[in-house]
Amino acid sequence: MEPLWIAFKERHEEDARRRLVENYVGLVKYVAGRMAVGLPHYLEFTDLYSAGLVGLIQAVDHFDHQRGIKFETYAVPRIRGSILDELRAQDWFPRSLRRKARQLEEAYAVLEMKLGRPVSDEEIAAELDISVKDFDRWVGEVAVATIVSLDSEGDDTGGTPMVDTLADPNHVVADEAVADGEMRQAVVEVLADLPEKDRLVLTLYYYEELTLREIGEVLEVTESRVCQIHTKAILRLRGKLHRKLNQKPIARLGAEVAAAMKQKVQV
């Protein structure tokens, strides 16, 4: 692939640029496919794919092939960020829904801390003073948001896509390194407290990189059931992390979950 990068970056050949985009278009399909689970009815996979393609083209245009970074590592966050920008532009996750997600996170954190064990759907519904039916509806409403927004900072104002986190892999600011280490250790500790099925779904999705459909086949349950387990696991995880980290912003949570699991496997 290096000759194509040289042809494009050094000789500015448009045909080389086109061939690079065509060669890496599979990255767009991969990222869009993982983000497409449970999309609202008004969004199509083609919307995500088109937005991701814009991100890929921008990545090709701005990539420095001489810096020793794998293009895939550089491009994936930019493709994801471009898709997130499109979703936010369509107001796919309004503030009212963000508030529901935050209420669910807080309820899990408060109740599980109080009881010292994983809580049931009925207990969370009672804590929120809603019916179990309404609780199931809330979980369904925030499910796709839980998957798509994991690489944003989860506040109520819209979030910031983490599209510039790999600008220079050889330059690490000390404060950022400490913050990353603190986050990863917190994730490792909180993962250990999750129910076994929650941990398994998170491991298969973020570490093994299976799709929700593939996880359903492994667990012999429906894809929608896997999506529900994933959503509750992330709500538990976010709620516990917010409390453990004193309400600090939780950025790149999906990446941190994968890194924490890798760290645990290597120990």
Secondary structure by P-SEA (a helix, b strand, c coil): caaaaaaacccccaaaaaaaaaaaaaaaaaaaaaacccccccccaaaaaaaaaaaaaaaaaccccccccccccccaaaaaaaaaaaaaaaccccaaaaaaaaaaaaaaaaaaaaacccccaaaaaaaacccaaaaaaaaaaaaaaaaaaccccccccbbbbccccccccccccaaaaaaaaaaaaaaaaaaaaccaaaaaaaaaaccccccaaaaaaaacccaaaaaaaaaaaaaaaaaaaaaaaccccccaaaaaaaaaaaaaaac
